Amino acid sequence: QLQACGGGLVQAGGFLRLSCAASGRTFSTYTIGWFRQAPGKEREFVGFIRWSTGSTYYSMSVKGRCTISRDNAKNTVYLQMNSLKPEDTAVYYCAADREGSLSSTVVAYDYWGQGTQVTVSS
């Protein structure tokens, strides 16, 4: 089970750190992805981290503003978001790809958290 949290209301230019904690399994061979979905829009890839190597990859829409990291001891992945914009407003989801692939597609991910709302005011 994945539990995402850390969302909230923030002003444009502000920051948030989202967390994704796993229970019942470890991430050691997985890729953990972050996605977001705004009202009326499709779920959009934000970035991922390959747990075994720490390799990360980001979408162009957040590159340079977001950082994904992991804490082995806590079995938790973080999404640090800086310089937030109103267009970043969405429900943010973390997901786990048990194959450890380097994918930005929704279908590649096997397990999903419940989502956490991020709202950026202008």
TORPANU-705353 format. One line per field, with one value per atom (N, C-alpha, C): residue number from 1; atom name; x, y, z. Coordinates in steps of 0.05 Angstrom, whole numbers, plus 5000, padded with zeros to 4 digits. Example, Ala and Ser with C-alpha at 12.3 -4.5 7.8 and 13.67 -1.06 7.14 Angstrom:
// residues 2
pos: c(1 1 1 2 2 2)
site: c(N CA C N CA C)
X: c(5264 5246 5264 5257 5273 5258)
Y: c(4886 4910 4934 4955 4979 5001)
Z: c(5156 5156 5156 5142 5143 5157)
END
This chain:
// residues 122
pos: c(1 1 1 2 2 2 3 3 3 4 4 4 5 5 5 6 6 6 7 7 7 8 8 8 9 9 9 10 10 10 11 11 11 12 12 12 13 13 13 14 14 14 15 15 15 16 16 16 17 17 17 18 18 18 19 19 19 20 20 20 21 21 21 22 22 22 23 23 23 24 24 24 25 25 25 26 26 26 27 27 27 28 28 28 29 29 29 30 30 30 31 31 31 32 32 32 33 33 33 34 34 34 35 35 35 36 36 36 37 37 37 38 38 38 39 39 39 40 40 40 41 41 41 42 42 42 43 43 43 44 44 44 45 45 45 46 46 46 47 47 47 48 48 48 49 49 49 50 50 50 51 51 51 52 52 52 53 53 53 54 54 54 55 55 55 56 56 56 57 57 57 58 58 58 59 59 59 60 60 60 61 61 61 62 62 62 63 63 63 64 64 64 65 65 65 66 66 66 67 67 67 68 68 68 69 69 69 70 70 70 71 71 71 72 72 72 73 73 73 74 74 74 75 75 75 76 76 76 77 77 77 78 78 78 79 79 79 80 80 80 81 81 81 82 82 82 83 83 83 84 84 84 85 85 85 86 86 86 87 87 87 88 88 88 89 89 89 90 90 90 91 91 91 92 92 92 93 93 93 94 94 94 95 95 95 96 96 96 97 97 97 98 98 98 99 99 99 100 100 100 101 101 101 102 102 102 103 103 103 104 104 104 105 105 105 106 106 106 107 107 107 108 108 108 109 109 109 110 110 110 111 111 111 112 112 112 113 113 113 114 114 114 115 115 115 116 116 116 117 117 117 118 118 118 119 119 119 120 120 120 121 121 121 122 122 122)
site: c(N CA C N CA C N CA C N CA C N CA C N CA C N CA C N CA C N CA C N CA C N CA C N CA C N CA C N CA C N CA C N CA C N CA C N CA C N CA C N CA C N CA C N CA C N CA C N CA C N CA C N CA C N CA C N CA C N CA C N CA C N CA C N CA C N CA C N CA C N CA C N CA C N CA C N CA C N CA C N CA C N CA C N CA C N CA C N CA C N CA C N CA C N CA C N CA C N CA C N CA C N CA C N CA C N CA C N CA C N CA C N CA C N CA C N CA C N CA C N CA C N CA C N CA C N CA C N CA C N CA C N CA C N CA C N CA C N CA C N CA C N CA C N CA C N CA C N CA C N CA C N CA C N CA C N CA C N CA C N CA C N CA C N CA C N CA C N CA C N CA C N CA C N CA C N CA C N CA C N CA C N CA C N CA C N CA C N CA C N CA C N CA C N CA C N CA C N CA C N CA C N CA C N CA C N CA C N CA C N CA C N CA C N CA C N CA C N CA C N CA C N CA C N CA C N CA C N CA C N CA C N CA C N CA C N CA C N CA C N CA C N CA C N CA C)
X: c(5017 5000 5018 5009 5024 5007 5020 5006 5020 5006 5017 5006 5022 5013 5031 5023 5039 5028 5005 4993 4981 4972 4960 4957 4950 4946 4971 4982 5006 5004 5017 5017 5038 5033 5051 5079 5099 5126 5134 5115 5121 5131 5131 5142 5125 5127 5115 5133 5132 5145 5124 5120 5102 5117 5104 5116 5100 5113 5100 5113 5098 5108 5095 5110 5101 5097 5076 5073 5068 5078 5074 5093 5110 5130 5153 5175 5197 5201 5213 5215 5241 5258 5285 5289 5270 5273 5253 5240 5218 5227 5211 5212 5187 5192 5170 5165 5141 5134 5114 5116 5096 5081 5055 5037 5018 5005 4985 4962 4939 4915 4899 4896 4880 4851 4832 4804 4800 4787 4781 4804 4827 4850 4859 4875 4886 4908 4913 4935 4961 4978 5003 5027 5047 5072 5087 5098 5114 5144 5149 5177 5178 5202 5205 5233 5236 5262 5264 5286 5291 5305 5292 5301 5329 5335 5361 5385 5381 5404 5401 5377 5372 5369 5369 5366 5338 5338 5313 5308 5284 5276 5251 5250 5228 5215 5189 5176 5187 5184 5193 5178 5153 5137 5146 5162 5171 5201 5215 5244 5257 5275 5287 5273 5248 5233 5227 5230 5223 5247 5247 5268 5255 5261 5251 5275 5270 5290 5278 5295 5285 5300 5286 5298 5295 5317 5316 5305 5314 5306 5276 5265 5236 5219 5232 5218 5199 5209 5193 5206 5190 5199 5187 5203 5194 5194 5175 5174 5175 5199 5202 5195 5176 5167 5172 5187 5194 5182 5182 5172 5146 5127 5102 5086 5071 5055 5026 5007 4979 4973 4987 4983 4993 5006 5014 4992 4970 4947 4936 4934 4925 4925 4914 4917 4942 4960 4986 4985 4994 4994 5023 5029 5053 5045 5062 5057 5082 5080 5103 5102 5124 5128 5146 5135 5151 5173 5171 5191 5216 5213 5236 5243 5224 5229 5231 5239 5242 5220 5196 5173 5158 5147 5131 5102 5095 5067 5051 5026 5009 5008 5005 5000 5024 5047 5071 5071 5055 5055 5034 5042 5024 5008 5020 5007 5006 4983 4978 4970 4979 4970 4944 4932 4905 4906 4928 4930 4928 4941 4941 4938 4920 4913 4934 4943 4960 4946 4943 4930 4948 4953 4972 4955 4954 4939 4957 4944 4960 4960)
Y: c(4976 5000 5025 5045 5070 5092 5109 5131 5157 5173 5199 5221 5239 5261 5285 5307 5331 5354 5348 5369 5391 5412 5434 5458 5480 5506 5523 5532 5549 5571 5593 5615 5609 5622 5619 5628 5613 5618 5602 5590 5575 5547 5531 5504 5485 5459 5438 5413 5396 5370 5348 5332 5310 5285 5267 5242 5219 5197 5172 5150 5139 5118 5091 5070 5044 5027 5011 4991 4965 4944 4917 4909 4927 4919 4939 4932 4951 4959 4982 4993 4985 4969 4966 4959 4946 4939 4955 4973 4987 5014 5024 5052 5066 5088 5103 5128 5131 5153 5172 5197 5217 5226 5227 5237 5258 5272 5291 5292 5300 5302 5326 5345 5368 5362 5377 5372 5374 5354 5353 5346 5339 5332 5304 5293 5266 5267 5244 5241 5246 5262 5272 5263 5254 5246 5270 5267 5288 5280 5257 5247 5220 5208 5182 5180 5161 5154 5123 5114 5085 5079 5064 5060 5049 5030 5016 5033 5052 5069 5098 5106 5134 5152 5139 5155 5168 5193 5207 5218 5224 5236 5252 5275 5294 5302 5309 5320 5349 5358 5385 5406 5400 5420 5426 5407 5411 5411 5404 5401 5427 5425 5449 5460 5452 5461 5438 5414 5391 5372 5360 5340 5316 5293 5268 5255 5246 5233 5210 5194 5171 5169 5156 5150 5121 5106 5077 5068 5081 5073 5076 5096 5102 5090 5078 5067 5088 5112 5134 5149 5159 5175 5203 5223 5251 5265 5283 5301 5330 5342 5370 5388 5405 5423 5452 5466 5494 5512 5537 5557 5548 5541 5531 5551 5541 5558 5550 5567 5559 5535 5532 5509 5483 5484 5460 5448 5463 5454 5428 5408 5381 5363 5340 5318 5303 5300 5286 5258 5239 5211 5200 5182 5166 5138 5126 5099 5083 5057 5039 5020 5019 5001 4978 4955 4933 4922 4928 4920 4938 4960 4979 4991 4993 5005 5035 5047 5076 5088 5087 5094 5118 5134 5157 5152 5128 5122 5111 5118 5109 5079 5066 5037 5021 5033 5018 5014 5028 5028 5010 4994 4972 4980 4997 5004 5035 5044 5073 5081 5104 5116 5131 5141 5153 5182 5195 5222 5242 5265 5287 5313 5330 5354 5376 5387 5411 5433 5456 5479 5503 5515 5538 5563 5582 5606 5628 5644 5665 5690)
Z: c(5000 5000 5000 4984 4983 4995 5010 5024 5016 5001 4994 5012 5020 5037 5033 5045 5044 5027 5014 4998 5015 5001 5015 4997 5010 4995 4999 4977 4978 4957 4963 4944 4922 4899 4877 4885 4877 4885 4910 4923 4947 4941 4963 4960 4977 4969 4984 4981 5001 4999 5003 4983 4985 4992 5007 5016 5005 5000 4992 5008 5026 5043 5036 5037 5030 5055 5055 5076 5063 5075 5065 5043 5035 5015 5016 5004 5002 4973 4969 4943 4929 4941 4932 4903 4891 4862 4845 4856 4841 4830 4812 4804 4817 4829 4841 4825 4816 4799 4813 4805 4814 4789 4793 4772 4784 4767 4777 4758 4769 4753 4761 4742 4747 4738 4749 4741 4711 4700 4672 4654 4666 4650 4655 4637 4641 4662 4673 4692 4677 4690 4677 4693 4678 4691 4702 4726 4738 4738 4749 4750 4763 4763 4777 4788 4806 4817 4816 4806 4806 4833 4849 4877 4878 4862 4865 4858 4840 4831 4840 4846 4853 4828 4805 4781 4780 4771 4769 4741 4736 4710 4715 4702 4706 4680 4681 4658 4654 4629 4623 4638 4646 4659 4688 4700 4727 4730 4709 4710 4719 4738 4750 4774 4778 4801 4821 4812 4829 4833 4856 4862 4875 4865 4877 4892 4916 4932 4947 4959 4974 5001 5020 5046 5050 5049 5051 5078 5099 5126 5130 5118 5122 5100 5080 5057 5045 5042 5034 5011 4993 4970 4974 4967 4970 4943 4940 4917 4928 4925 4933 4909 4914 4892 4900 4884 4890 4868 4873 4853 4841 4859 4850 4834 4814 4797 4799 4793 4794 4776 4755 4737 4749 4772 4786 4803 4805 4820 4809 4826 4818 4842 4838 4857 4849 4867 4862 4872 4855 4862 4861 4879 4875 4867 4852 4841 4840 4841 4841 4817 4804 4781 4791 4795 4807 4789 4763 4744 4744 4757 4758 4732 4714 4688 4690 4669 4669 4652 4662 4646 4657 4638 4646 4640 4634 4626 4650 4652 4674 4675 4652 4651 4661 4662 4671 4701 4716 4745 4756 4775 4785 4810 4827 4852 4854 4864 4866 4894 4902 4927 4922 4943 4941 4931 4930 4920 4942 4937 4956 4940 4950 4935 4939 4917 4918 4904 4917 4906 4908 4886 4885 4877 4895 4890 4877 4860 4846 4862)
END
